[in-house]
Amino acid sequence: MVLITGGGRGIGRETAIAFSAQGAYIILIDVNEEGMEETGRLIFQAGGSVEKHRVDVTSRRDMKALSAKVKHRHGALDVLINNAGIGSAGTFLETTLDTWDKSY
């Protein structure tokens, strides 16, 4: 049982595919539904098992709801990969509060 945030593309997608190839059940989390659907399709086509949840990891409410749902449905996770994140360029003083809050 492997939960991966940011599983819709890039490192998250490749990590999900790699764990699935080893027999893991994958729980994908992302705000990018299109990318998450593609990751899920790739896992399913390779014979893996996957479920997908559109969740904004910057939202405490969303994450609490997800945690409760996963615990109720599956119990404890075996692996959590907290891969979701945002990038920001610029100096510390140029960083907006909105960007700071999202990257916290």
C-alpha positions as a Python dict, from the first residue, in 0.01 Angstrom:
ca = {
    (1, 'M'): (0, 0, 0),
    (2, 'V'): (186, 305, -133),
    (3, 'L'): (43, 658, -130),
    (4, 'I'): (216, 908, -358),
    (5, 'T'): (140, 1278, -363),
    (6, 'G'): (212, 1450, -693),
    (7, 'G'): (157, 1123, -879),
    (8, 'G'): (29, 1287, -1197),
    (9, 'R'): (365, 1333, -1368),
    (10, 'G'): (740, 1334, -1338),
    (11, 'I'): (904, 1172, -1037),
    (12, 'G'): (566, 1089, -880),
    (13, 'R'): (448, 907, -1191),
    (14, 'E'): (768, 710, -1235),
    (15, 'T'): (776, 620, -864),
    (16, 'A'): (416, 496, -882),
    (17, 'I'): (493, 284, -1187),
    (18, 'A'): (805, 138, -1024),
    (19, 'F'): (626, 45, -700),
    (20, 'S'): (334, -98, -896),
    (21, 'A'): (572, -316, -1099),
    (22, 'Q'): (683, -466, -766),
    (23, 'G'): (322, -554, -678),
    (24, 'A'): (227, -254, -465),
    (25, 'Y'): (-127, -117, -454),
    (26, 'I'): (-97, 250, -548),
    (27, 'I'): (-295, 545, -412),
    (28, 'L'): (-231, 848, -635),
    (29, 'I'): (-284, 1201, -509),
    (30, 'D'): (-269, 1508, -733),
    (31, 'V'): (-452, 1824, -834),
    (32, 'N'): (-368, 1748, -1198),
    (33, 'E'): (-655, 1512, -1284),
    (34, 'E'): (-547, 1463, -1645),
    (35, 'G'): (-195, 1362, -1546),
    (36, 'M'): (-323, 1142, -1267),
    (37, 'E'): (-558, 964, -1509),
    (38, 'E'): (-265, 899, -1743),
    (39, 'T'): (-53, 759, -1458),
    (40, 'G'): (-344, 539, -1352),
    (41, 'R'): (-392, 416, -1709),
    (42, 'L'): (-25, 323, -1739),
    (43, 'I'): (-35, 132, -1410),
    (44, 'F'): (-361, -44, -1501),
    (45, 'Q'): (-234, -141, -1848),
    (46, 'A'): (72, -298, -1686),
    (47, 'G'): (-156, -507, -1463),
    (48, 'G'): (-127, -296, -1148),
    (49, 'S'): (-387, -176, -901),
    (50, 'V'): (-444, 195, -845),
    (51, 'E'): (-691, 440, -700),
    (52, 'K'): (-685, 813, -762),
    (53, 'H'): (-785, 1112, -548),
    (54, 'R'): (-788, 1476, -655),
    (55, 'V'): (-649, 1646, -346),
    (56, 'D'): (-475, 1979, -290),
    (57, 'V'): (-193, 1897, -49),
    (58, 'T'): (-175, 2263, 56),
    (59, 'S'): (-527, 2233, 201),
    (60, 'R'): (-539, 2102, 557),
    (61, 'R'): (-909, 2025, 512),
    (62, 'D'): (-845, 1820, 197),
    (63, 'M'): (-559, 1630, 362),
    (64, 'K'): (-762, 1553, 677),
    (65, 'A'): (-1047, 1420, 463),
    (66, 'L'): (-806, 1210, 257),
    (67, 'S'): (-639, 1071, 569),
    (68, 'A'): (-972, 967, 715),
    (69, 'K'): (-1082, 807, 387),
    (70, 'V'): (-759, 611, 340),
    (71, 'K'): (-754, 496, 702),
    (72, 'H'): (-1118, 381, 683),
    (73, 'R'): (-1069, 206, 349),
    (74, 'H'): (-723, 55, 394),
    (75, 'G'): (-594, 98, 748),
    (76, 'A'): (-225, 184, 767),
    (77, 'L'): (-2, 262, 471),
    (78, 'D'): (319, 73, 406),
    (79, 'V'): (485, 364, 227),
    (80, 'L'): (410, 737, 201),
    (81, 'I'): (591, 936, -64),
    (82, 'N'): (532, 1307, -15),
    (83, 'N'): (639, 1411, -363),
    (84, 'A'): (401, 1701, -439),
    (85, 'G'): (554, 2044, -437),
    (86, 'I'): (586, 2376, -610),
    (87, 'G'): (886, 2563, -738),
    (88, 'S'): (949, 2929, -685),
    (89, 'A'): (1222, 3153, -821),
    (90, 'G'): (1340, 3484, -685),
    (91, 'T'): (1488, 3628, -372),
    (92, 'F'): (1352, 3577, -24),
    (93, 'L'): (1218, 3934, -10),
    (94, 'E'): (1041, 3892, -347),
    (95, 'T'): (854, 3580, -232),
    (96, 'T'): (485, 3657, -186),
    (97, 'L'): (291, 3540, 118),
    (98, 'D'): (69, 3331, -110),
    (99, 'T'): (374, 3147, -249),
    (100, 'W'): (520, 3110, 100),
    (101, 'D'): (194, 2958, 231),
    (102, 'K'): (171, 2713, -59),
    (103, 'S'): (527, 2592, -14),
    (104, 'Y'): (510, 2560, 366),
}
